[in-house]
Amino acid sequence: MTRVAAVDCGTNSIRLLVADADPATGAFTELDRRMTIVRLGQGVDRTGRLAPDALERTFAACREYAGVIGELGAERVRFVATSASRDAENSDEFVRGVRDILGVEPEVITGDQEAQLSFDGATKELTGTDRMAKPYLVVDIGGGSTEFVLGSETVAAARSVDIGCVRMTERHLVVDGTVVDPPAHDRIAAIRKDVEAALDVAAEAVPLADAATLVGLAGTVTTIAGIALELPEYDSAAIHHSTVTRGQVRAITERLLRSTHEERAAIPVMHPGRVDVIGAGALVLLAVMERTGAHEVVVSEHDILDGIAWSAAG
């Protein structure tokens, strides 16, 4: 067993996983898993740069994580950064800050690498079993981008496209710095138009309709699952490998888009950092299910963060 620390720094959140892992046997013991909403991608779609306050929020989380990694004595640390830091003109500031705090070089990975890690994290515990029909289509709805990965034991096709809950919210639902609440039909239609165009791009590389099982990852999907299950509080164990039907996703999406900030914030499983972006994320998931013809989505709590940990152990 190797004790590893994995950090996934995305557009909306930064997450840490410390675990003991043995790639030879598939043994995996989780020691610490945590998430902080930092909104690193705040304004990137508009300005092309990482905002100073967004960088400081991210560095503050890194300092907290450095303490946990040191306390648990991780032997290997891998830090992966995704869409926002990949797109920004001043990504060097981000890289330098992370290196100074954690003593490790952040890897600003490509969309294809991101897709591979997401697939590994979501399916490693499923491969070699008959629990779900293959091939899997793993869909990771992030803040800035969404990854589509089709495969069974290995990846057959992958594509990353720039539709994420934060990017779509900032592009279509923000007026004078404030989220339109609830949005008018024309703004919702504009998001759907962007999402459908991105799905056309994804379908050029990934035969979306070939999937036997749709596996959904990340906060948008897990939050929708928690709502569908009517959980009194967020429960990772209950959400992991639960299924949500397309009809449920459609009903929840419509509910979220016609609700106010206060009504969404009052949903028991809703993380405060997702209140303003969950509607756009739900639209992405619904469009994916309609395009693929999937009647349900299998929800996984294991995603790119677990894939990063496995890669560090190997």
C-alpha positions in Angstrom: 0.0 0.0 0.0 1.2 3.5 -0.9 -0.1 6.5 1.0 -1.0 9.2 -1.6 -2.5 12.6 -1.7 -4.5 13.8 -4.7 -5.6 17.3 -5.3 -8.1 18.3 -8.0 -8.3 22.0 -8.7 -11.2 22.8 -11.0 -13.1 25.9 -12.0 -15.5 25.9 -9.1 -13.9 23.8 -6.3 -10.6 22.4 -5.1 -10.6 18.9 -3.5 -8.2 16.7 -1.5 -8.1 13.0 -1.2 -5.6 11.2 1.0 -5.7 7.4 0.7 -3.7 4.1 1.0 -3.8 2.4 -2.4 -2.4 -0.7 -4.0 -2.9 -0.8 -7.8 -1.8 -4.5 -7.9 -4.8 -5.7 -5.8 -7.2 -2.8 -6.2 -7.2 -2.2 -2.4 -8.1 1.4 -1.5 -8.5 2.9 1.9 -9.7 6.5 2.1 -8.2 8.5 5.0 -9.4 12.0 4.3 -11.6 13.6 1.6 -12.6 17.2 1.6 -13.8 20.0 -0.8 -13.6 23.8 -0.7 -15.6 26.0 -3.1 -13.0 28.6 -4.3 -14.4 29.7 -7.7 -11.0 29.8 -9.3 -12.6 30.3 -12.6 -14.5 33.5 -11.6 -14.6 35.8 -14.6 -12.1 33.8 -16.7 -14.6 33.4 -19.6 -15.0 37.2 -19.7 -11.4 38.4 -18.9 -9.2 35.5 -19.8 -7.4 35.9 -16.5 -7.6 34.5 -13.0 -8.9 37.1 -10.6 -6.6 38.0 -7.6 -9.3 37.2 -5.0 -10.0 33.9 -6.7 -6.3 33.0 -6.5 -6.1 33.9 -2.8 -9.1 31.8 -2.0 -7.4 28.9 -3.8 -4.1 29.4 -2.1 -5.9 29.5 1.3 -7.4 26.1 0.6 -3.9 24.9 -0.5 -2.4 25.9 2.9 -5.2 24.0 4.7 -4.5 20.9 2.5 -0.8 21.1 3.0 -1.4 20.7 6.8 -3.6 17.6 6.3 -1.1 16.1 3.8 1.8 16.6 6.3 -0.2 15.3 9.3 -1.2 12.1 7.5 2.3 11.6 6.0 1.4 11.1 2.3 4.4 9.6 0.4 3.4 10.9 -3.0 1.4 14.0 -3.9 -0.2 14.8 -7.3 -1.9 18.1 -8.0 -4.0 18.3 -11.1 -5.5 21.6 -12.4 -8.3 21.7 -14.9 -10.2 24.1 -17.1 -9.8 27.5 -15.5 -6.1 27.4 -14.9 -5.6 25.9 -18.4 -7.4 28.8 -20.1 -6.1 31.7 -18.1 -3.4 34.1 -19.4 -1.8 34.4 -16.0 -1.7 30.7 -15.2 1.9 31.1 -14.2 0.8 33.0 -11.0 -1.3 30.0 -10.1 1.5 27.5 -10.7 4.0 29.5 -8.7 1.6 29.9 -5.7 0.8 26.2 -5.6 4.5 25.2 -5.8 5.4 27.5 -2.9 2.6 26.2 -0.7 2.6 22.5 -1.4 6.1 21.9 -2.8 4.7 20.1 -5.8 4.4 21.2 -9.4 0.7 21.5 -10.4 -0.1 19.7 -13.6 -2.2 21.8 -15.9 -3.6 18.9 -17.8 -5.3 18.8 -21.2 -9.0 17.9 -21.5 -8.2 14.5 -22.8 -6.0 13.7 -19.8 -8.7 15.0 -17.6 -11.2 12.7 -19.3 -8.9 9.6 -18.8 -8.5 10.3 -15.1 -12.2 10.8 -14.6 -12.9 7.5 -16.3 -10.3 5.6 -14.2 -11.7 7.1 -11.0 -15.3 6.3 -11.8 -14.9 2.8 -13.3 -12.0 1.1 -11.6 -14.3 -0.5 -9.0 -16.7 -1.6 -11.8 -14.3 -3.2 -14.3 -14.2 -6.9 -14.1 -17.7 -7.1 -12.7 -21.1 -7.5 -14.2 -22.7 -4.8 -12.1 -23.3 -2.4 -15.0 -23.6 -3.0 -18.8 -20.7 -1.9 -20.9 -19.5 0.2 -22.5 -19.8 3.1 -20.0 -20.2 6.7 -21.0 -18.6 8.7 -18.1 -19.8 12.3 -18.1 -18.0 14.7 -15.8 -19.9 18.0 -15.5 -17.4 20.6 -14.1 -17.4 24.3 -13.6 -15.7 25.2 -16.9 -15.9 22.1 -19.0 -17.6 18.8 -19.4 -15.7 15.6 -20.2 -17.2 12.7 -22.2 -15.4 9.3 -22.0 -16.6 6.1 -23.6 -15.0 2.7 -22.7 -15.2 -0.6 -21.0 -11.9 -1.7 -19.2 -10.1 1.0 -21.2 -11.0 4.2 -22.9 -12.2 4.0 -26.5 -13.0 7.7 -27.1 -12.9 10.9 -25.2 -13.6 14.6 -25.7 -13.7 17.7 -23.4 -16.0 20.6 -24.3 -16.3 24.0 -22.8 -19.8 23.7 -21.2 -19.7 23.8 -17.4 -22.1 25.1 -14.7 -20.0 28.2 -13.9 -19.1 29.0 -17.5 -22.8 28.7 -18.7 -24.0 30.7 -15.6 -21.6 33.6 -16.2 -22.1 33.7 -19.9 -26.0 33.7 -19.9 -27.4 34.2 -16.4 -25.3 37.1 -15.0 -26.4 40.8 -15.5 -24.3 43.6 -13.9 -22.5 41.1 -11.7 -25.7 39.5 -10.4 -27.3 36.1 -11.3 -30.7 36.5 -12.9 -33.1 34.8 -10.5 -35.1 33.0 -11.8 -33.9 33.3 -15.5 -36.2 34.2 -18.4 -36.9 31.6 -21.0 -34.6 33.2 -23.6 -31.6 32.9 -21.3 -32.4 29.2 -20.7 -32.7 28.7 -24.4 -29.3 30.4 -24.9 -27.7 27.9 -22.6 -29.5 25.0 -24.3 -28.2 26.3 -27.7 -24.6 26.4 -26.4 -24.9 22.9 -24.8 -26.4 21.4 -28.0 -23.6 22.9 -30.1 -21.0 21.4 -27.7 -22.7 18.0 -27.8 -22.3 18.1 -31.5 -18.6 18.7 -31.1 -18.3 15.9 -28.5 -20.2 13.5 -30.8 -17.6 14.0 -33.5 -15.1 12.1 -31.3 -17.3 10.1 -29.0 -20.2 7.9 -30.2 -22.5 9.1 -27.4 -25.4 6.8 -28.3 -23.2 3.7 -28.1 -23.2 3.8 -24.3 -24.9 1.0 -22.4 -24.6 2.8 -19.1 -24.4 6.5 -18.4 -22.3 7.4 -15.4 -22.5 10.9 -14.1 -19.8 12.6 -12.0 -19.2 15.8 -10.0 -21.2 18.2 -7.9 -24.0 19.0 -10.3 -24.9 15.3 -10.7 -24.5 14.3 -7.1 -26.6 17.2 -5.9 -29.4 16.3 -8.3 -29.2 12.7 -7.0 -29.5 14.0 -3.4 -32.6 16.0 -4.4 -34.1 13.0 -6.2 -33.5 10.8 -3.1 -35.1 13.6 -0.9 -32.2 13.3 1.5 -32.4 15.4 4.7 -28.7 16.1 4.4 -25.9 15.3 2.0 -25.0 11.6 2.3 -22.2 10.4 0.1 -22.8 6.7 0.7 -26.5 7.0 -0.2 -25.7 8.9 -3.4 -22.9 6.7 -4.6 -24.2 4.4 -7.4 -27.8 5.6 -7.0 -29.7 6.1 -10.2 -31.8 9.1 -11.3 -34.2 8.7 -14.2 -34.4 11.2 -17.1 -37.9 12.2 -15.9 -36.6 13.0 -12.5 -33.7 15.0 -13.9 -36.2 17.0 -16.1 -38.5 17.7 -13.2 -35.6 18.8 -10.9 -34.1 21.0 -13.6 -37.4 22.8 -14.1 -37.8 23.2 -10.4 -34.3 24.7 -10.0 -34.7 27.1 -12.9 -37.9 28.5 -11.6 -36.8 28.8 -8.0 -35.1 31.8 -6.3 -31.7 31.8 -4.7 -33.3 31.4 -1.2 -35.4 28.5 -2.3 -32.4 26.6 -3.8 -30.3 27.4 -0.8 -32.9 25.8 1.4 -32.6 22.5 -0.3 -30.9 20.2 2.3 -28.3 18.7 0.1 -27.3 22.0 -1.6 -23.7 23.2 -1.0 -23.7 27.0 -0.7 -21.2 27.3 -3.5 -23.6 25.5 -5.9 -26.7 27.6 -5.3 -26.2 30.0 -8.2 -24.8 27.5 -10.8 -26.8 24.3 -10.2 -29.5 25.3 -12.7 -27.1 25.6 -15.6 -25.4 22.4 -14.6 -28.8 20.6 -14.5 -29.5 21.8 -18.0 -26.2 20.2 -19.2 -27.1 16.8 -17.6 -30.6 16.9 -19.0 -29.4 17.7 -22.5 -26.8 14.8 -22.3 -29.5 12.3 -21.3 -31.8 13.5 -24.1 -29.0 13.3 -26.7 -27.8 9.8 -25.6 -31.2 8.4 -25.1 -30.3 7.3 -21.6 -33.3 6.5 -19.4 -31.3 6.9 -16.2 -27.9 8.1 -15.0 -25.8 6.1 -12.5 -24.3 8.6 -10.0 -20.7 8.1 -8.9 -19.0 9.8 -6.0 -15.7 8.5 -7.4 -14.3 10.6 -10.1 -11.2 12.4 -11.3 -10.0 12.8 -7.7 -9.9 9.0 -7.3 -8.3 8.7 -10.7 -5.5 11.1 -9.6 -5.0 9.1 -6.5 -4.7 5.8 -8.4 -2.2 7.4 -10.8 -0.1 8.7 -7.9 0.0 5.2 -6.4 0.9 3.5 -9.7 
